[in-house]
Amino acid sequence: MEQNAIVPFRIDIPQSALDDLRERLAHARFAAQLPAASNEWSAPEPPDQDWSRGAPDAWLRETVDHWRDGFDWRAFEERVNGIPQFVTEVDGQRIHFLHVRSSHPDATPLILTHGWPGSFVEFLHLIPLLTEPQQHGGAASDAFHVVIPSVPGFAFSAPLADASWDDTHVARAFAELMSRLGYERFVAQGGDYGAGVAPEIGRVAPERVIGVHVNGTTGTMPELPLPVEESATLTEGERRAIADIEAFQWQQMGYISIQATRPGLIGTMLADSPVAQLAWIMDKFQSWTWPVETPVFEILDRDVLLANASLYWLTATAGSAALTVYGHAGGWGEAKEKSGVPTAVINFAHDIAIRRYVEKENTVVRWTEVDRGGHFAALEEPDTLVADLRAFVAGLR
């Protein structure tokens, strides 16, 4: 690819790859159902509803059947190919991205960064809300030109060119991408891993980033247990967040440890079994949506999540995604310098951001608490997320 070139892109998965997926799903080998977890405070969940050990057997079998016979990849592919897509190369790494300009020429440029176990799929239905707000409850002045890259190591921003793609390198690449698109000044938004990358773009290009908007946790989490004197100053809401962090560390840290230390192992296993790929990421969609006890397909669209799982499977990017997000030594818990860029945080019910700690690394000018919604805000609460982003950017004007 010619240096700095931006090349149109279309998804075109070979039919042989889809046939292979369907064949593997038809001959899937399932494990025996494990006993449900129980304790002295509650009775065990019914086997088909218990996620305490991972995806329940009955749920997994039913979902695999639908993935094989009910999900239409070609329809999804056609939908995405109706959106302008491109690839470019930055520092030897292919970057895939969607780029949709508003009909309003003076719209604010916006880059959206996804996380794990998501992808650019999370943002597809936000595009018309952002680019043409006058048709979706907003004003023309709220319009954005939208850029949605696939993080290096994910989907069509693969394979990884090298092992240097930590959040700072990703942030620099995304700032360069915005330059190539002619956007000198822009807003950065992200959730999950994107909630780390968006502020980092503000650190690497503070003179260019108008504002940073994040959902989900951002900033260094406190080291636990807290000193007694610090714990005594916590508000009731902060105590709940600390309790949630402690529960997460005891109950859900395993996936981080594995992906951080053995991303190649994850890549090998999940590149060979679509059922394993599905179960690995769906465990988190169930755990991190809100309310957590509600079946995930009652909250999120099943075919959207299967499109996301298909994307990981068809591009064989489970390992490279794990490496980018979790596998860089020193990235976790490392303090960051403030950029001075105005930052907004929207904290949904399932999230654990604590303002006093976020403010150590970010210039927070807007903080919104929402009593509903989970970790996947773009999918769960798109209208609330977009409204908060619009209000934040309007305030910066």
Stockholm file with secondary structure:
# STOCKHOLM 1.0

chainA/1-397         MEQNAIVPFRIDIPQSALDDLRERLAHARFAAQLPAASNEWSAPEPPDQDWSRGAPDAWLRETVDHWRDGFDWRAFEERVNGIPQFVTEVDGQRIHFLHVRSSHPDATPLILTHGWPGSFVEFLHLIPLLTEPQQHGGAASDAFHVVIPSVPGFAFSAPLADASWDDTHVARAFAELMSRLGYERFVAQGGDYGAGVAPEIGRVAPERVIGVHVNGTTGTMPELPLPVEESATLTEGERRAIADIEAFQWQQMGYISIQATRPGLIGTMLADSPVAQLAWIMDKFQSWTWPVETPVFEILDRDVLLANASLYWLTATAGSAALTVYGHAGGWGEAKEKSGVPTAVINFAHDIAIRRYVEKENTVVRWTEVDRGGHFAALEEPDTLVADLRAFVAGLR
#=GR chainA/1-397 SS CCTTCEEECCCCCCHHHHHHHHHHHHTCCCCCCCCCCCBTTBCCCCTTTCCTTSSCHHHHHHHHHHHHHTCCHHHHHHHHHTSCEEEEEETTEEEEEEEECCSSTTCEEEEEECCSSCCGGGGGGGHHHHHCGGGTTSCGGGCEEEEEECCTTSTTSCSCSSSCCCHHHHHHHHHHHHHHTTCSSEEEEEETHHHHHHHHHHHHSTTTEEEEEEESCCSCCCCSSCCHHHHTTCCHHHHHHHHHHHHHHHHTTHHHHHHHHCHHHHHHHHTTCHHHHHHHHHHHHHHHSSSTTSCGGGTSCHHHHHHHHHHHHHHTCHHHHHHHHHCCTTCTTCCCCCCCCEEEEEECTTCCCCHHHHTTTSEEEEEEECSSCCSCHHHHCHHHHHHHHHHHHHHHC
#=GC SS_cons         CCTTCEEECCCCCCHHHHHHHHHHHHTCCCCCCCCCCCBTTBCCCCTTTCCTTSSCHHHHHHHHHHHHHTCCHHHHHHHHHTSCEEEEEETTEEEEEEEECCSSTTCEEEEEECCSSCCGGGGGGGHHHHHCGGGTTSCGGGCEEEEEECCTTSTTSCSCSSSCCCHHHHHHHHHHHHHHTTCSSEEEEEETHHHHHHHHHHHHSTTTEEEEEEESCCSCCCCSSCCHHHHTTCCHHHHHHHHHHHHHHHHTTHHHHHHHHCHHHHHHHHTTCHHHHHHHHHHHHHHHSSSTTSCGGGTSCHHHHHHHHHHHHHHTCHHHHHHHHHCCTTCTTCCCCCCCCEEEEEECTTCCCCHHHHTTTSEEEEEEECSSCCSCHHHHCHHHHHHHHHHHHHHHC
//
